[in-house]
Amino acid sequence: LNGGEAEPLTDVKTGVSNFDWSPDGRSIAYTVTDKKTEDEEKNDKGKNDFRWVDENVKMSRLFVVSVTKGADGKREPRQLTTENYNVGGDFDWSPDNRMIAFSHSRSPVANDWTTSDVSLIEVSNGKVTSFVKTAAAESSPRFSPDGKSIALSVSDIPARWASNNLINIYPATGGTPKVLATSFDGQPNIAGWSPDGKRIYFSEAKGTGTRIYVVDTAANKFTEINETDEVLSGVNLNRTGTMLGFVKQNAEIPPEAYVSKVGKFAPIQISRANADIPKVPIGKTEIVKWKSKDGKEIEGLLTYPVNYRAGTKVPLILNVHGGPTGVFQQNFIGGRGVYPLATFAARGYAILRPNPRGSSGYGKDFRYANEKDWGGADYQDLMSGVDKVIEMGVADANRLGVMGWSYGGFMTSWIVTQTKRFKAASAGAPVTNLMSFNGTADIPSFIPDYFGGQSWENIEIYQKHSPMFNVKGVTTPTLIQHGEADIRVPISQGYEFYNALKAQNVPTRMIVLPRQPHGPNEPKMQLAAMQSNLDWFEKHLGATSAQK
């Protein structure tokens, strides 16, 4: 901080994924994934690189390195964990620098998150002691300031993909925890403890924004720290428990780093990373609410075209989020991604982003309300939202489009099998066949958890809710976008739907994004996805201007 050249502390082939300073500032703990052996590298070069599924999985290990150089002028990292499990990104130093509490799971495979447990390791000698190991998934350990307690995030039993977690406070020596009450959304992200160890701060989604809460651990009482709908991420508490740090944004202002005192929430901007973003007109975004077919209230975000004139009917694009436990929040609409919302708004489109049942941000019951019912009541939530925007006099009922990624891609492909009201669709990384998804994705327990069993145990429900088994008769022009390296929703899901549409002479195109995982991360590939979406909807909905 006083100037000078930066120095590398590590030199590893696979890269450092997480790190944390020791309280005394003398050491840094971090995780590193196992590197390939010499034989494996040799086989790679010799094209003898066959592999066995679920075998020889590379684990993430916990290391520590001293900031101060040794007598030989070097810093020698020490590997702390050698056990046959994967160390997660959640670990925390004890206040006396002696111990690290860390979470770990059976493997780094996404499907194994339910096996997460917490252990303690002595930094001096690497001795590991199991701390909490139950049928629940335990994570996010945080030592209290006096080191006598450890707060954890603990799932329901069994751990479910729709998620519901409670904060448990354990004696650091082990024993029975104090279980805190359920938070508003049941998905608390622990930020840290107050200096006196009497309160815990955490954040979670609430509607289209983020809330920071403080819970009095004795009274089991929750208090909101902020009360507005800004979107906060990376919420953390400094070691003295006096300042919060986070990234803040809203629909019209790009993300920047902020800090605030815990006593009075008053964010102070400390970064200018996006200061050079062009100051161009951006469509207004507002919260809209409506009643679904069964009377349940649904909320969403409506972005208007730039310079929209009240009473003008414009093309509307329905944008469906992923998850299904995702949530549309008031993020900056000019950010990069596969759906260029700000550009759509600049070209005269309105965009509706609903949070149908199954979304986060509205409590556990709402989040679990789509079990065994994908494409049922959640579909009605979306259609009722479109009806609402038409009733508002904003949407032109004859120029409707729909787009979504992952679960949003599932819903987009499902929607075109159920209605012909949309003139164009764009399905990104869509789940189109629930049965074949189970056998090819890296999360084979996901669909059975939502639908109550495997396809061979209840084939009827899988067929009823799979777009592929309802694809006959689709006429909506549909664009399909898929990353070629997607293991979450394998590209075969996109090909199945594409070929079914093509066989029925439905106007369709499929863009394959080489090397891309579930979410495209290369700028050129993101641009390709954005441009193809713009071109597709311009072609089928017609370019327009809200001022004409």
C-alpha positions as CSV (number, residue, x, y, z in Angstrom):
1,L,0.0,0.0,0.0
2,N,3.0,2.3,0.4
3,G,4.1,1.7,-3.2
4,G,6.7,-0.5,-4.8
5,E,6.5,-3.4,-7.2
6,A,4.1,-6.3,-6.8
7,E,5.6,-9.7,-6.1
8,P,4.2,-13.1,-7.0
9,L,3.6,-15.3,-3.9
10,T,2.7,-18.5,-5.8
11,D,3.7,-20.2,-9.0
12,V,1.3,-23.1,-9.8
13,K,0.2,-24.7,-13.0
14,T,-3.5,-24.9,-12.2
15,G,-4.0,-21.5,-10.6
16,V,-5.2,-20.2,-7.2
17,S,-8.9,-20.2,-6.8
18,N,-9.5,-18.7,-3.3
19,F,-7.4,-17.0,-0.7
20,D,-7.7,-15.4,2.7
21,W,-5.2,-13.4,4.9
22,S,-4.4,-14.7,8.4
23,P,-5.6,-12.2,11.1
24,D,-1.9,-11.3,11.9
25,G,-1.2,-10.5,8.3
26,R,1.8,-12.9,8.1
27,S,0.3,-15.7,6.0
28,I,-2.2,-16.3,3.2
29,A,-4.3,-19.5,2.9
30,Y,-5.5,-20.5,-0.5
31,T,-6.8,-23.4,-2.5
32,V,-5.2,-25.0,-5.6
33,T,-6.5,-27.8,-7.8
34,D,-4.2,-30.9,-8.2
35,K,-2.0,-30.7,-11.2
36,K,-1.5,-33.4,-13.8
37,T,1.2,-36.0,-13.2
38,E,4.1,-36.3,-15.5
39,D,2.6,-39.5,-17.0
40,E,-0.7,-37.6,-17.6
41,E,1.1,-34.8,-19.4
42,K,3.0,-37.3,-21.5
43,N,-0.2,-39.1,-22.4
44,D,-1.8,-35.8,-23.4
45,K,1.0,-35.0,-25.8
46,G,1.0,-38.5,-27.2
47,K,-2.8,-38.5,-27.7
48,N,-3.1,-41.4,-25.3
49,D,-5.3,-39.4,-23.0
50,F,-8.4,-41.7,-22.6
51,R,-10.1,-41.3,-19.2
52,W,-12.4,-43.2,-16.9
53,V,-15.6,-41.4,-15.9
54,D,-15.7,-40.4,-12.2
55,E,-12.2,-41.7,-11.6
56,N,-8.9,-39.8,-11.0
57,V,-10.8,-36.6,-10.2
58,K,-8.5,-33.7,-9.5
59,M,-9.2,-32.3,-6.0
60,S,-8.8,-28.8,-4.6
61,R,-6.4,-28.6,-1.7
62,L,-5.7,-26.0,1.0
63,F,-2.3,-24.4,1.1
64,V,-0.7,-21.7,3.2
65,V,2.3,-19.4,2.3
66,S,4.2,-17.0,4.5
67,V,4.3,-13.4,3.3
68,T,7.8,-13.0,4.7
69,K,10.6,-14.7,2.8
70,G,12.8,-17.3,4.5
71,A,16.5,-17.2,5.0
72,D,17.1,-18.4,1.5
73,G,15.0,-15.5,0.1
74,K,12.1,-17.7,-1.0
75,R,8.6,-18.3,0.1
76,E,7.8,-22.0,0.3
77,P,4.0,-22.8,0.3
78,R,2.9,-25.7,2.5
79,Q,0.1,-28.1,1.5
80,L,-2.3,-28.5,4.5
81,T,-4.9,-30.9,3.2
82,T,-4.1,-34.3,1.7
83,E,-7.3,-36.2,2.4
84,N,-9.4,-37.6,-0.5
85,Y,-11.9,-34.7,-0.6
86,N,-12.3,-31.4,-2.4
87,V,-11.8,-28.2,-0.4
88,G,-14.4,-25.6,-1.2
89,G,-14.0,-21.9,-1.4
90,D,-15.4,-21.4,2.1
91,F,-12.7,-21.3,4.8
92,D,-11.9,-19.0,7.7
93,W,-8.9,-18.4,10.0
94,S,-9.4,-18.5,13.8
95,P,-8.6,-15.2,15.5
96,D,-5.4,-16.6,17.1
97,N,-4.1,-17.8,13.6
98,R,-3.8,-21.4,14.9
99,M,-6.8,-23.0,13.0
100,I,-8.6,-22.8,9.7
101,A,-12.2,-23.9,9.5
102,F,-13.1,-25.1,6.0
103,S,-15.8,-26.9,4.0
104,H,-15.2,-29.9,1.8
105,S,-17.2,-32.2,-0.4
106,R,-16.7,-35.7,-1.8
107,S,-15.5,-34.2,-5.1
108,P,-15.5,-31.0,-7.1
109,V,-18.3,-32.4,-9.3
110,A,-21.3,-30.1,-9.1
111,N,-23.6,-33.0,-8.2
112,D,-21.7,-33.6,-5.0
113,W,-22.5,-30.3,-3.3
114,T,-24.9,-32.1,-1.0
115,T,-22.0,-33.9,0.6
116,S,-20.4,-30.7,2.0
117,D,-19.1,-31.0,5.6
118,V,-16.8,-28.8,7.7
119,S,-13.5,-29.6,9.3
120,L,-10.8,-27.8,11.3
121,I,-7.1,-27.9,10.6
122,E,-4.2,-26.9,12.7
123,V,-2.0,-24.7,10.6
124,S,1.2,-25.6,12.3
125,N,1.1,-29.4,11.7
126,G,-1.8,-30.0,9.3
127,K,-3.8,-32.1,11.7
128,V,-7.4,-32.3,10.5
129,T,-10.4,-32.8,12.9
130,S,-13.9,-33.4,11.6
131,F,-16.1,-30.6,13.0
132,V,-19.6,-31.1,11.6
133,K,-20.5,-34.1,9.4
134,T,-24.3,-34.7,9.1
135,A,-26.8,-35.6,6.3
136,A,-27.2,-31.9,5.7
137,A,-24.8,-29.8,3.6
138,E,-22.7,-27.5,5.8
139,S,-20.7,-24.6,4.5
140,S,-19.5,-21.0,5.0
141,P,-17.7,-21.4,8.5
142,R,-17.1,-18.1,10.3
143,F,-15.2,-17.9,13.6
144,S,-16.6,-15.5,16.2
145,P,-14.2,-12.7,17.3
146,D,-13.2,-14.5,20.5
147,G,-12.8,-17.8,18.6
148,K,-15.2,-19.6,20.9
149,S,-18.0,-20.1,18.3
150,I,-18.3,-20.9,14.6
151,A,-21.3,-20.0,12.5
152,L,-22.2,-22.2,9.6
153,S,-24.8,-22.2,6.8
154,V,-26.7,-25.6,7.1
155,S,-29.1,-27.0,4.6
156,D,-32.3,-28.9,5.3
157,I,-32.1,-32.7,5.5
158,P,-31.9,-33.9,2.9
159,A,-30.2,-31.1,1.0
160,R,-32.4,-30.0,-1.9
161,W,-31.5,-28.3,-5.1
162,A,-34.1,-25.6,-4.5
163,S,-32.2,-24.9,-1.3
164,N,-33.1,-23.8,2.2
165,N,-30.4,-23.0,4.7
166,L,-30.3,-21.9,8.4
167,I,-27.4,-20.3,10.3
168,N,-26.2,-22.6,13.0
169,I,-23.8,-21.5,15.7
170,Y,-21.5,-24.2,17.1
171,P,-19.2,-24.1,20.1
172,A,-15.7,-24.1,18.5
173,T,-14.9,-27.2,20.7
174,G,-17.9,-29.0,19.1
175,G,-21.3,-29.9,20.5
176,T,-24.9,-29.0,20.0
177,P,-25.5,-25.9,17.8
178,K,-27.8,-23.0,18.4
179,V,-30.1,-22.9,15.3
180,L,-31.2,-19.4,14.3
181,A,-34.6,-18.7,12.9
182,T,-35.3,-18.9,9.1
183,S,-34.4,-15.7,7.2
184,F,-36.8,-14.2,4.8
185,D,-35.5,-16.1,1.8
186,G,-33.8,-19.0,3.6
187,Q,-30.6,-18.5,1.7
188,P,-28.3,-16.4,4.0
189,N,-24.8,-15.6,2.8
190,I,-22.8,-15.0,6.0
191,A,-20.7,-11.9,6.0
192,G,-19.3,-12.0,9.5
193,W,-19.7,-11.2,13.2
194,S,-20.0,-8.0,15.1
195,P,-17.0,-7.1,17.3
196,D,-18.7,-8.2,20.5
197,G,-19.8,-11.6,19.0
198,K,-23.4,-10.9,19.7
199,R,-24.6,-10.4,16.1
200,I,-24.1,-11.9,12.7
201,Y,-24.4,-10.1,9.4
202,F,-25.6,-11.8,6.2
203,S,-27.1,-10.9,2.8
204,E,-29.7,-12.6,0.5
205,A,-32.1,-11.7,-2.3
206,K,-35.3,-10.0,-1.5
207,G,-37.5,-9.4,-4.5
208,T,-35.6,-7.6,-7.2
209,G,-33.0,-6.3,-4.8
210,T,-30.5,-7.5,-2.1
211,R,-30.9,-7.1,1.6
212,I,-28.2,-7.0,4.3
213,Y,-29.5,-8.3,7.7
214,V,-28.1,-8.4,11.2
215,V,-29.3,-11.1,13.5
216,D,-29.2,-10.8,17.3
217,T,-28.0,-14.3,18.2
218,A,-29.4,-14.2,21.7
219,A,-32.9,-12.8,20.8
220,N,-32.9,-14.6,17.4
221,K,-34.2,-11.3,15.9
222,F,-33.5,-10.1,12.3
223,T,-33.1,-6.4,11.3
224,E,-32.6,-5.1,7.8
225,I,-29.6,-2.9,7.3
226,N,-30.6,-1.5,4.0
227,E,-34.2,-0.9,2.8
228,T,-33.8,0.0,-0.9
229,D,-33.7,-2.3,-4.0
230,E,-30.1,-1.9,-5.1
231,V,-28.4,-5.1,-6.1
232,L,-25.4,-6.0,-3.8
233,S,-22.9,-8.8,-4.3
234,G,-19.7,-9.9,-2.6
235,V,-21.0,-8.6,0.7
236,N,-18.3,-9.0,3.4
237,L,-17.4,-7.6,6.8
238,N,-13.9,-6.5,7.8
239,R,-12.1,-8.2,10.6
240,T,-13.0,-5.5,13.1
241,G,-16.7,-5.9,12.3
242,T,-17.0,-2.2,11.6
243,M,-17.2,-1.8,7.8
244,L,-19.1,-3.7,5.1
245,G,-17.7,-4.0,1.6
246,F,-19.7,-4.9,-1.5
247,V,-20.4,-4.3,-5.1
248,K,-23.5,-2.2,-5.8
249,Q,-25.4,-1.5,-9.0
250,N,-28.9,-0.8,-10.3
251,A,-30.7,-0.9,-13.6
252,E,-29.2,2.4,-14.8
253,I,-25.9,2.5,-12.9
254,P,-23.1,0.0,-13.6
255,P,-21.5,-2.0,-10.7
256,E,-18.7,-0.5,-8.6
257,A,-17.1,-1.3,-5.2
258,Y,-18.5,0.4,-2.1
259,V,-18.0,0.4,1.6
260,S,-20.4,1.4,4.4
261,K,-20.2,1.6,8.2
262,V,-22.3,-1.1,9.8
263,G,-24.1,1.3,12.2
264,K,-25.6,3.4,9.4
265,F,-25.9,2.1,5.9
266,A,-24.5,4.9,3.7
267,P,-22.5,3.4,0.8
268,I,-19.4,5.2,-0.2
269,Q,-18.1,4.5,-3.7
270,I,-14.4,3.5,-3.7
271,S,-13.9,2.3,-7.3
272,R,-14.3,3.9,-10.8
273,A,-13.9,0.7,-12.9
274,N,-16.9,1.6,-15.1
275,A,-16.4,5.4,-15.2
276,D,-15.6,5.4,-18.9
277,I,-18.8,3.6,-20.0
278,P,-20.4,5.9,-22.5
279,K,-23.3,8.0,-21.1
280,V,-25.9,7.0,-23.6
281,P,-29.7,7.0,-23.0
282,I,-30.9,3.9,-21.4
283,G,-34.4,2.5,-21.1
284,K,-36.3,3.0,-17.8
285,T,-36.8,-0.1,-15.7
286,E,-39.6,-0.4,-13.2
287,I,-41.2,-3.1,-11.0
288,V,-44.5,-4.4,-12.2
289,K,-46.9,-6.8,-10.3
290,W,-49.8,-8.9,-11.5
291,K,-52.0,-11.8,-10.5
292,S,-51.4,-15.2,-12.1
293,K,-54.1,-17.5,-13.2
294,D,-54.5,-19.0,-9.7
295,G,-54.4,-15.6,-8.0
296,K,-50.8,-15.7,-6.8
297,E,-49.1,-12.4,-7.0
298,I,-46.1,-12.3,-9.3
299,E,-43.4,-9.6,-9.7
300,G,-41.1,-8.7,-12.5
301,L,-39.1,-6.0,-14.1
302,L,-40.3,-4.1,-17.2
303,T,-37.8,-2.2,-19.2
304,Y,-39.2,0.4,-21.6
305,P,-37.8,1.5,-24.9
306,V,-35.5,4.5,-24.8
307,N,-37.6,7.7,-24.9
308,Y,-40.8,5.7,-24.7
309,R,-44.0,7.7,-25.1
310,A,-47.0,6.6,-23.0
311,G,-49.7,4.9,-25.0
312,T,-47.3,3.7,-27.7
313,K,-47.6,0.0,-28.3
314,V,-44.2,-1.6,-29.0
315,P,-42.7,-5.1,-29.5
316,L,-42.3,-7.0,-26.2
317,I,-39.7,-9.6,-25.5
318,L,-40.4,-11.9,-22.6
319,N,-37.1,-12.8,-20.9
320,V,-37.1,-15.9,-18.6
321,H,-34.3,-16.4,-16.1
322,G,-32.4,-19.6,-15.3
323,G,-32.3,-21.7,-12.2
324,P,-35.2,-22.2,-11.9
325,T,-34.1,-20.6,-8.5
326,G,-32.6,-17.6,-10.3
327,V,-34.1,-14.2,-9.8
328,F,-34.2,-11.1,-12.0
329,Q,-32.9,-8.2,-9.9
330,Q,-32.2,-4.6,-10.8
331,N,-28.8,-5.2,-12.3
332,F,-27.3,-2.8,-14.7
333,I,-29.0,-3.5,-18.1
334,G,-25.9,-2.3,-20.1
335,G,-23.7,-5.2,-18.8
336,R,-22.4,-7.8,-21.2
337,G,-24.2,-11.1,-21.6
338,V,-26.1,-13.1,-24.2
339,Y,-29.1,-10.8,-24.0
340,P,-28.2,-7.1,-24.7
341,L,-31.1,-5.5,-22.9
342,A,-30.0,-1.9,-23.3
343,T,-29.5,-2.4,-27.0
344,F,-33.0,-3.9,-27.3
345,A,-34.4,-0.9,-25.5
346,A,-32.5,1.4,-27.7
347,R,-34.0,-0.3,-30.7
348,G,-37.5,0.2,-29.5
349,Y,-38.3,-3.0,-27.7
350,A,-39.8,-3.4,-24.2
351,I,-38.5,-6.3,-22.1
352,L,-40.4,-8.1,-19.4
353,R,-38.3,-10.1,-16.9
354,P,-40.7,-11.9,-14.5
355,N,-39.9,-13.8,-11.3
356,P,-42.3,-16.7,-11.6
357,R,-42.9,-19.3,-8.8
358,G,-39.7,-21.2,-8.3
359,S,-37.6,-18.0,-8.2
360,S,-35.4,-16.9,-5.3
361,G,-36.1,-13.7,-3.4
362,Y,-39.6,-14.5,-2.3
363,G,-39.2,-17.1,0.4
364,K,-39.0,-20.9,0.6
365,D,-42.6,-21.7,-0.2
366,F,-42.5,-19.6,-3.4
367,R,-39.2,-21.1,-4.4
368,Y,-40.5,-24.7,-3.9
369,A,-43.9,-24.0,-5.6
370,N,-42.8,-25.4,-9.0
371,E,-42.0,-28.9,-7.8
372,K,-43.2,-31.6,-10.2
373,D,-44.7,-28.7,-12.2
374,W,-42.2,-27.2,-14.6
375,G,-44.2,-25.6,-17.4
376,G,-47.4,-25.6,-15.4
377,A,-48.2,-22.8,-13.0
378,D,-44.9,-21.1,-13.7
379,Y,-45.9,-21.0,-17.3
380,Q,-49.1,-19.3,-16.3
381,D,-47.2,-16.8,-14.2
382,L,-45.3,-15.8,-17.4
383,M,-48.3,-15.6,-19.7
384,S,-50.2,-13.5,-17.1
385,G,-47.2,-11.1,-17.0
386,V,-47.4,-10.7,-20.8
387,D,-51.1,-10.1,-20.6
388,K,-50.4,-7.4,-17.9
389,V,-48.0,-5.5,-20.2
390,I,-50.5,-5.7,-23.0
391,E,-53.3,-4.4,-20.7
392,M,-51.0,-1.5,-19.7
393,G,-51.0,-0.4,-23.4
394,V,-47.2,-1.0,-23.7
395,A,-47.0,-4.3,-25.6
396,D,-48.1,-4.9,-29.1
397,A,-49.9,-8.2,-28.9
398,N,-49.0,-9.0,-32.5
399,R,-45.2,-8.5,-31.9
400,L,-44.2,-10.7,-29.0
401,G,-40.9,-12.6,-28.6
402,V,-39.5,-14.9,-25.9
403,M,-36.0,-15.7,-24.8
404,G,-34.2,-17.4,-22.0
405,W,-31.1,-19.4,-21.0
406,S,-30.8,-22.7,-19.2
407,Y,-34.1,-23.1,-17.3
408,G,-35.1,-20.0,-19.2
409,G,-34.2,-22.0,-22.3
410,F,-36.3,-24.9,-21.1
411,M,-39.2,-22.5,-20.6
412,T,-38.7,-20.9,-23.9
413,S,-38.8,-24.2,-25.7
414,W,-41.8,-25.2,-23.6
415,I,-43.7,-22.0,-24.4
416,V,-43.5,-22.6,-28.1
417,T,-45.0,-26.0,-27.6
418,Q,-47.9,-24.5,-25.7
419,T,-48.9,-21.3,-27.6
420,K,-48.5,-19.6,-30.9
421,R,-48.8,-16.1,-29.6
422,F,-45.1,-15.4,-29.9
423,K,-43.7,-14.5,-33.3
424,A,-40.1,-15.5,-32.4
425,A,-38.2,-17.3,-29.8
426,S,-34.5,-17.7,-28.7
427,A,-33.7,-20.7,-26.5
428,G,-30.2,-20.6,-24.9
429,A,-28.7,-23.8,-23.6
430,P,-32.2,-25.2,-23.3
431,V,-33.2,-28.3,-21.3
432,T,-35.5,-29.9,-23.8
433,N,-35.7,-33.6,-22.8
434,L,-35.8,-34.2,-19.0
435,M,-35.0,-37.9,-19.5
436,S,-31.8,-37.6,-21.6
437,F,-30.7,-34.6,-19.5
438,N,-30.4,-36.9,-16.5
439,G,-28.1,-39.2,-18.4
440,T,-25.8,-36.6,-19.9
441,A,-25.6,-33.6,-17.5
442,D,-23.1,-33.1,-14.7
443,I,-26.0,-32.8,-12.2
444,P,-27.9,-36.1,-12.7
445,S,-29.7,-35.7,-9.3
446,F,-31.2,-32.3,-10.3
447,I,-34.3,-33.2,-12.2
448,P,-35.1,-36.3,-10.0
449,D,-35.0,-33.9,-7.0
450,Y,-37.6,-31.6,-8.6
451,F,-39.8,-34.4,-10.0
452,G,-39.7,-36.9,-7.1
453,G,-37.9,-39.7,-8.8
454,Q,-36.0,-41.1,-11.9
455,S,-37.6,-41.2,-15.3
456,W,-37.9,-45.0,-15.2
457,E,-39.9,-44.6,-11.9
458,N,-42.4,-42.1,-13.4
459,I,-42.0,-41.8,-17.1
460,E,-45.4,-40.1,-17.6
461,I,-44.4,-37.0,-15.6
462,Y,-41.1,-36.7,-17.5
463,Q,-42.9,-36.9,-20.9
464,K,-45.6,-34.5,-19.7
465,H,-43.1,-31.8,-18.8
466,S,-40.5,-32.3,-21.6
467,P,-40.6,-29.9,-24.6
468,M,-39.3,-32.8,-26.8
469,F,-42.4,-34.9,-26.1
470,N,-44.7,-31.9,-26.9
471,V,-42.8,-30.6,-29.9
472,K,-45.3,-31.8,-32.5
473,G,-47.0,-28.9,-34.2
474,V,-44.6,-26.1,-33.1
475,T,-44.6,-23.2,-35.7
476,T,-42.8,-20.4,-33.8
477,P,-39.5,-19.4,-35.5
478,T,-36.9,-20.5,-33.0
479,L,-33.2,-19.7,-32.6
480,I,-31.1,-22.1,-30.5
481,Q,-27.8,-21.0,-28.9
482,H,-25.5,-23.5,-27.1
483,G,-21.9,-23.6,-25.8
484,E,-20.1,-26.6,-27.3
485,A,-18.3,-27.3,-24.0
486,D,-21.5,-27.1,-21.8
487,I,-21.5,-29.9,-19.3
488,R,-24.4,-28.5,-17.2
489,V,-26.8,-28.6,-20.1
490,P,-25.1,-30.7,-22.8
491,I,-25.3,-29.4,-26.4
492,S,-27.3,-32.6,-27.3
493,Q,-30.3,-30.9,-25.6
494,G,-30.1,-28.1,-28.2
495,Y,-29.6,-30.5,-31.1
496,E,-32.6,-32.5,-30.1
497,F,-34.9,-29.5,-30.3
498,Y,-33.3,-28.1,-33.4
499,N,-33.6,-31.3,-35.4
500,A,-37.3,-31.7,-34.2
501,L,-38.1,-28.2,-35.5
502,K,-36.2,-28.7,-38.7
503,A,-38.0,-31.9,-39.4
504,Q,-41.3,-30.0,-39.2
505,N,-40.1,-27.2,-41.4
506,V,-40.2,-24.6,-38.6
507,P,-37.9,-21.6,-39.3
508,T,-35.0,-22.3,-37.1
509,R,-31.2,-21.7,-36.7
510,M,-28.7,-23.0,-34.2
511,I,-25.5,-21.3,-33.3
512,V,-22.8,-23.4,-31.7
513,L,-20.3,-21.5,-29.5
514,P,-17.0,-23.4,-29.5
515,R,-15.2,-23.9,-26.2
516,Q,-18.0,-22.2,-24.3
517,P,-19.3,-23.7,-21.0
518,H,-22.8,-23.2,-19.7
519,G,-22.4,-19.4,-19.7
520,P,-20.4,-18.0,-22.6
521,N,-17.3,-16.3,-21.2
522,E,-15.2,-15.3,-24.3
523,P,-16.0,-11.7,-25.5
524,K,-16.2,-12.7,-29.2
525,M,-18.5,-15.6,-28.4
526,Q,-20.7,-13.3,-26.2
527,L,-20.8,-10.8,-29.0
528,A,-21.9,-13.6,-31.4
529,A,-24.7,-14.6,-29.1
530,M,-25.8,-11.0,-28.6
531,Q,-25.8,-10.2,-32.3
532,S,-27.6,-13.3,-33.3
533,N,-30.4,-12.5,-30.8
534,L,-30.7,-8.9,-32.1
535,D,-30.8,-10.1,-35.7
536,W,-33.3,-12.9,-35.0
537,F,-35.8,-10.6,-33.2
538,E,-35.3,-7.8,-35.7
539,K,-36.1,-10.2,-38.5
540,H,-39.3,-11.7,-37.0
541,L,-40.7,-8.8,-34.9
542,G,-39.6,-6.0,-37.1
543,A,-37.3,-3.1,-36.3
544,T,-39.1,-0.2,-34.7
545,S,-38.8,3.0,-32.9
546,A,-40.9,4.0,-30.0
547,Q,-41.0,7.5,-31.3
548,K,-42.6,6.6,-34.7
